[in-house]
Amino acid sequence: MEKEYKKPGRILDYNKKLPVLEVYTCIQSEGSRQGRPTVAIRVTGCTHRCWFGAGGWCDSWYTSIHPEKGIFTFNDIIKIYDENPEITEMMLTGGSPTMVPDLCNENQYDNLMFYELPLYLI
């Protein structure tokens, strides 16, 4: 029997709670976007069980090992950009952002303000 995979879709209800625990502005501190004002979106849920040697397990247990329920909607994400028009960057972090494919996918539609927004997955 062949396994059926769900293709990423669109977020149909922008008022529905997503598996997102935090939405906040910050300065990107990693990678090629370092130093730029950014909106960070922290999702909840992760199948990885990262071990950092002497550093211990995952640094955000509340999004991974013991995930909490999401509290933000897509409209909350839109609102933070409306309130901070100078910010043109987005960072999805977790948990595991790829476990929320509809949120990742929503970024690519050209009828949304996020179409040309650099998306950085951590």
CORLINGI-V697049 format. One record per pair of residues at least 4 apart in sequence whose C-alpha atoms are under 6 Angstrom apart, sorted by the first residue. I is the first residue (numbers start at 0). J is the second residue. If there is no record, write none. Layout:
((I J) (I J))
This chain:
((7 100) (7 101) (8 101) (9 101) (9 105) (10 101) (13 73) (13 74) (14 72) (15 72) (16 70) (16 71) (16 72) (17 69) (17 71) (17 72) (18 42) (18 43) (18 69) (19 41) (19 42) (19 43) (19 69) (19 71) (20 41) (20 42) (20 69) (20 70) (21 40) (21 41) (22 39) (22 40) (23 38) (23 39) (24 37) (24 38) (25 36) (25 37) (26 34) (26 35) (26 36) (26 37) (27 33) (27 34) (27 35) (27 37) (28 33) (29 33) (36 86) (37 86) (37 88) (37 89) (38 89) (39 90) (40 91) (41 92) (41 93) (42 93) (42 94) (43 62) (43 66) (43 93) (43 94) (44 62) (44 63) (44 66) (44 94) (45 63) (45 94) (45 95) (49 56) (49 57) (50 55) (50 56) (51 55) (51 56) (60 64) (60 65) (61 65) (61 66) (61 67) (62 66) (62 94) (63 94) (80 84) (87 116) (88 116) (88 117) (89 118) (90 118) (90 119) (90 120) (91 120) (92 96) (92 120) (92 121) (100 104) (101 105) (106 113) (106 114) (107 114) (108 114) (109 114))
